[in-house]
Amino acid sequence: MNYSYAEYALMFKALSDETRLKILNMLSENELCACNILDEVNITQPTLSYHMKMLIECDLVSGRKDGSWMKYTLKNNKILELKDFLLEVDKSKENLSKDDDRCNLNK
């Protein structure tokens, strides 16, 4: 695991919003200008800035200035790390189930 639980919690907090999920899905295809995101999600520019700040702070997205606009890119390696974390959690659940079976045998 490369992240602490606090860092994963920030990622999940960022993922708990419908608009941010839509933005991540849009970014999964390619880098996008803020203007293109605004056209699709029907929010104001300050609201977009707030959402993007959250996604950048949890390290799922990177941004770069391009003239007067920002361009955003999904950090695929961070998405894969989050996926690996979830797979590890699922694997841990399987191990707990085996422990439960052993506990039931001793009764």
C-alpha positions as a Markdown table, in Angstrom:
| # | Residue | x | y | z |
|---|---|---|---|---|
| 1 | Met | 0.0 | 0.0 | 0.0 |
| 2 | Asn | 1.5 | 3.3 | -1.1 |
| 3 | Tyr | -1.0 | 5.6 | 0.7 |
| 4 | Ser | -2.1 | 6.0 | 4.3 |
| 5 | Tyr | -5.8 | 5.4 | 5.2 |
| 6 | Ala | -6.2 | 9.2 | 5.5 |
| 7 | Glu | -5.0 | 9.7 | 1.9 |
| 8 | Tyr | -7.5 | 7.0 | 0.7 |
| 9 | Ala | -10.2 | 8.7 | 2.7 |
| 10 | Leu | -9.5 | 11.9 | 0.8 |
| 11 | Met | -9.8 | 10.1 | -2.5 |
| 12 | Phe | -13.1 | 8.5 | -1.5 |
| 13 | Lys | -14.4 | 11.9 | -0.3 |
| 14 | Ala | -13.6 | 13.3 | -3.7 |
| 15 | Leu | -15.3 | 10.3 | -5.4 |
| 16 | Ser | -18.5 | 10.8 | -3.3 |
| 17 | Asp | -19.8 | 13.6 | -5.5 |
| 18 | Glu | -21.7 | 12.9 | -8.7 |
| 19 | Thr | -20.2 | 15.9 | -10.6 |
| 20 | Arg | -16.6 | 14.8 | -9.7 |
| 21 | Leu | -17.4 | 11.3 | -10.9 |
| 22 | Lys | -18.6 | 12.6 | -14.2 |
| 23 | Ile | -15.5 | 14.8 | -14.5 |
| 24 | Leu | -13.2 | 11.8 | -13.8 |
| 25 | Asn | -15.1 | 9.8 | -16.4 |
| 26 | Met | -14.6 | 12.6 | -19.0 |
| 27 | Leu | -10.9 | 12.8 | -18.2 |
| 28 | Ser | -10.5 | 9.1 | -18.6 |
| 29 | Glu | -10.7 | 9.6 | -22.3 |
| 30 | Asn | -8.1 | 12.4 | -22.6 |
| 31 | Glu | -6.9 | 15.8 | -21.2 |
| 32 | Leu | -9.6 | 18.4 | -21.2 |
| 33 | Cys | -9.7 | 22.2 | -20.9 |
| 34 | Ala | -11.8 | 23.6 | -18.1 |
| 35 | Cys | -14.0 | 25.2 | -20.8 |
| 36 | Asn | -14.8 | 21.7 | -22.2 |
| 37 | Ile | -15.7 | 20.4 | -18.8 |
| 38 | Leu | -17.9 | 23.4 | -18.1 |
| 39 | Asp | -19.8 | 22.8 | -21.4 |
| 40 | Glu | -20.7 | 19.2 | -20.2 |
| 41 | Val | -21.4 | 19.5 | -16.5 |
| 42 | Asn | -23.6 | 22.6 | -16.3 |
| 43 | Ile | -21.9 | 24.3 | -13.4 |
| 44 | Thr | -20.3 | 27.7 | -12.9 |
| 45 | Gln | -16.6 | 28.3 | -13.3 |
| 46 | Pro | -16.0 | 28.8 | -9.5 |
| 47 | Thr | -17.9 | 25.6 | -8.8 |
| 48 | Leu | -15.7 | 23.8 | -11.3 |
| 49 | Ser | -12.6 | 25.2 | -9.7 |
| 50 | Tyr | -13.8 | 23.9 | -6.3 |
| 51 | His | -14.3 | 20.4 | -7.7 |
| 52 | Met | -11.0 | 20.4 | -9.5 |
| 53 | Lys | -9.2 | 21.6 | -6.4 |
| 54 | Met | -10.6 | 18.6 | -4.5 |
| 55 | Leu | -9.5 | 16.1 | -7.3 |
| 56 | Ile | -6.0 | 17.6 | -7.5 |
| 57 | Glu | -5.6 | 17.7 | -3.7 |
| 58 | Cys | -6.3 | 13.9 | -3.5 |
| 59 | Asp | -3.9 | 13.4 | -6.4 |
| 60 | Leu | -6.4 | 11.8 | -8.8 |
| 61 | Val | -6.0 | 14.7 | -11.3 |
| 62 | Ser | -3.3 | 17.1 | -12.4 |
| 63 | Gly | -3.8 | 20.5 | -13.9 |
| 64 | Arg | -1.7 | 22.8 | -16.0 |
| 65 | Lys | -2.2 | 26.4 | -17.1 |
| 66 | Asp | -2.7 | 26.8 | -20.9 |
| 67 | Gly | -3.1 | 30.5 | -21.7 |
| 68 | Ser | -6.1 | 31.8 | -19.7 |
| 69 | Trp | -7.5 | 28.3 | -19.1 |
| 70 | Met | -6.6 | 25.2 | -17.1 |
| 71 | Lys | -6.2 | 21.8 | -18.7 |
| 72 | Tyr | -6.8 | 18.7 | -16.6 |
| 73 | Thr | -5.5 | 15.2 | -16.9 |
| 74 | Leu | -6.5 | 12.0 | -15.0 |
| 75 | Lys | -3.6 | 10.5 | -13.1 |
| 76 | Asn | -4.1 | 6.9 | -14.2 |
| 77 | Asn | -1.4 | 5.6 | -11.9 |
| 78 | Lys | -3.3 | 6.9 | -8.9 |
| 79 | Ile | -6.5 | 5.3 | -10.2 |
| 80 | Leu | -4.7 | 2.0 | -10.4 |
| 81 | Glu | -3.3 | 2.4 | -6.9 |
| 82 | Leu | -6.9 | 3.0 | -5.6 |
| 83 | Lys | -8.1 | 0.0 | -7.5 |
| 84 | Asp | -5.3 | -2.1 | -6.0 |
| 85 | Phe | -6.3 | -0.9 | -2.5 |
| 86 | Leu | -9.9 | -1.9 | -3.1 |
| 87 | Leu | -8.7 | -5.3 | -4.4 |
| 88 | Glu | -6.6 | -5.7 | -1.3 |
| 89 | Val | -9.6 | -4.8 | 0.9 |
| 90 | Asp | -11.7 | -7.5 | -0.9 |
| 91 | Lys | -8.9 | -10.0 | -0.4 |
| 92 | Ser | -8.8 | -9.1 | 3.3 |
| 93 | Lys | -12.5 | -9.8 | 3.5 |
| 94 | Glu | -11.9 | -13.3 | 2.1 |
| 95 | Asn | -9.3 | -13.9 | 4.7 |
| 96 | Leu | -11.7 | -12.8 | 7.4 |
| 97 | Ser | -14.4 | -15.2 | 6.1 |
| 98 | Lys | -11.9 | -18.0 | 6.4 |
| 99 | Asp | -11.2 | -16.9 | 10.0 |
| 100 | Asp | -14.9 | -16.9 | 10.8 |
| 101 | Asp | -15.2 | -20.4 | 9.4 |
| 102 | Arg | -12.4 | -21.6 | 11.8 |
| 103 | Cys | -14.2 | -19.9 | 14.7 |
| 104 | Asn | -17.4 | -21.7 | 13.9 |
| 105 | Leu | -15.7 | -25.1 | 13.8 |
| 106 | Asn | -14.4 | -24.6 | 17.4 |
| 107 | Lys | -18.0 | -24.3 | 18.8 |
